[in-house]
Amino acid sequence: MHISELPAGAEFVVGRVLSGREVGKRLVDMGFTEGARGRVLRRAFLSGPLHVEIRGYELILRRSEAAMVEVEEGRKVAGDDV
């Protein structure tokens, strides 16, 4: 599963980043490393960006970037699509 597939409010644990290119390296630099825990705060309408929290930081990711991060889904918490 990838972050781009998770609903708003879902918690996750990062498995790995699938791209070794510049975008993949940037995601790792932002904290998307194996075992890091995070949460999808909000999802924009249609194919818009995702608002996520990881390692105490809030980030906005494009759907294409979020699709590069494999995760395991944790428990769902309150939250709605925006």
RARA-V206366 format. One record per residue. N is the residue number from 1. PHI is phi as a letter, one per 20 degrees, with the letter a starting at -180 (999 if undefined). PSI is psi as a letter, one per 40 degrees, with the letter a starting at -180 (* if undefined). OMEGA is omega in whole degrees, -180 to 180 (* if undefined). Layout:
BEGIN
n:phi:psi:omega
N:PHI:PSI:OMEGA
N:PHI:PSI:OMEGA
END
This chain:
BEGIN
n:phi:psi:omega
1:999:i:-180
2:c:i:-180
3:g:d:-178
4:f:e:-178
5:e:e:-175
6:e:i:176
7:f:i:175
8:f:h:180
9:n:e:-178
10:f:h:174
11:e:i:-178
12:b:i:172
13:c:h:-177
14:f:h:174
15:e:c:178
16:a:i:175
17:e:h:-172
18:e:e:-178
19:d:h:176
20:e:e:-179
21:f:a:-176
22:g:d:-179
23:f:d:178
24:f:d:178
25:f:d:179
26:f:d:177
27:f:d:177
28:f:d:178
29:f:d:180
30:e:e:176
31:o:e:179
32:e:g:179
33:d:i:-177
34:g:h:178
35:n:e:180
36:f:h:180
37:e:i:-180
38:b:a:-178
39:b:h:174
40:e:h:-178
41:e:d:-179
42:b:i:175
43:c:h:177
44:f:i:-179
45:g:i:179
46:l:b:-176
47:d:f:-179
48:f:a:-176
49:f:i:177
50:d:i:176
51:d:h:-177
52:c:i:174
53:d:h:178
54:b:h:180
55:l:f:178
56:n:e:179
57:d:i:174
58:d:h:-177
59:c:i:172
60:d:h:-180
61:d:h:170
62:f:i:178
63:g:d:-180
64:f:d:177
65:f:d:-180
66:f:d:179
67:f:e:179
68:e:e:-176
69:d:h:176
70:f:h:-178
71:c:i:168
72:d:h:-178
73:f:h:174
74:e:a:-180
75:f:i:180
76:e:h:177
77:d:i:-177
78:g:h:178
79:r:i:-179
80:c:i:173
81:f:i:180
82:e:*:*
END
